[in-house]
Amino acid sequence: MYSITASLVFLCLVLTCWAYTDCGSEVGTIGDVKVSDCGEAKRCILKRNTNVTLQIIFTPKVDSNTLKAVVHGEILGVPMPFDLPNPDGCKDSGLTCPIKAGQTYTYTAALPINVKWELQLSNGEDAVCAKIPAKIA
């Protein structure tokens, strides 16, 4: 009994250590979000003037011919758009479009630091949206 309880507590601690927040995935589900150099911290501390690699594993609920990466930093709770050098979610990201409903994909991008990440379908809906707790150091 105690080992089961201890295992459950350990599992809960492991699952909540690196936590992203789904910020409105409308027509897809997030399987996982990974950020390089974050380890198991509750909040990523990202170094200014460096690049990190972001990986989002997701399953769309609808087919789409395109994906557009849309990124916002939040300053005092206000989303600020962040221009990406390559907003095409199907180019140099490990994905090939079109994407199909029910199939799992892994999107990978190298990005300068900062971080609300959305993958939008051709109609502008968020397939997935993840807020990644980060602090610029």
N, C-alpha and C positions, 0 to 999 in steps of 0.2 A: 504494500500500500504506500509506504513512504517513498519507495523508489519511483513509483508511478507519479506521485505528487511532485517529487523533486524533478523528474523528467519533464513534466508539464511546465513547471516554473522555469526551468532552463530553456525549454522550447519557446515560451513566451518572451523571455529576455532576448533570445537570439532573434526572434522575428521582429521585435520592436527596436532593436539597436539601430539599424539603418532603415529609416522610415521615410518614404516619399508619401505625398498626399495626392490622391486622384482629385484633380480640380475640375472635373466635368467631362470625362470621357463619354461622349454621346453615343457613338456607334462602334465601339470597340472596347476590349478589356485589356488592362495591363497585366502581364504575367510577372514582370520584374523590371526594375530600373537599377542600373549599376553605373557608378561614376568612379573613374580611376582615382587612386590615391585617397579614397574616402574610408576604406576599410569598413569597420563595423560601428563607426561613430554615429550618434544620433543626428549630428549636424556636420556637414562637410566643411572643413576649413580649407579653402582654396587659395592658393598663392597668386597675388596680382602678377600680371604679365607672364603667366604661364598658360599652357593649354591642358585640358583634361579630355579624356575620352568618355563619352556618354553612350550607354547601350540601353535601349528600351526593347523588351520582348513583349509583343502584343498580338492580339487576335482581333481582326476587324469583324464586324457583324454584317458588313455590306461590301460588295465589290467596289473598287475604284481604280480609275486609270492613272491617277496621280496622287501624290502626297506632297504637302508643302510643310516645311518645318517653320514654325512660328515661335519665337522666343521672347519672353519678357523678363526683365529684372523687376523686382519690387522695391520701391523706395518709400518708406513710411506707408506701406500698404497700397501704394498707387502703382499699377503695372506700367512699366516703361518699355516700349518696343526696343528690341535688340536686333540690329541688322546682321544677318548671317552672310558669309561669303558665298554659301551654297544653300539656298533655301529649298532646293529640289530634293525632296525626301527619297526620290528614286535614283539619285545620282551619287555615286561615291559613298553609299551608305550601307552597302551590303544587301540592299533590296533591289528587286527588279519589278517594275510595274508592268501590267496592272497587278493589283493585289486582289485576292479572293476571300470572300467571307468564310469564316471558320478555320482558315489556315493560320498557323502561328508564324510570325516573322520576327526577325531581330534587326532593329535599326541601330546603326552605329555612326557616331559623328565625333569628330575632334572639334572642340569649341574653346573659344576664349571664355574666361570665367564669368558667371552670373546666372536666378534660374527658374523660370516657369517654361515648360516645354510642351508644345502641342504638335500633333501631327494631324493636319487638316485634309479632308477629302476634297475632291474636285468641286463639290458644292459648297465648300466653306465650313461644313460641320467638323467638330473635333472628333476624330476617330478615337484619339486618346489625348489626355492632358495630365501632366505630372508636375507638381511643385516639388522641387528638390531643396531641402533645407541646406543652405550654404551661407558661409560668411567669407567675405573677402578680407584677406589678411595682408 
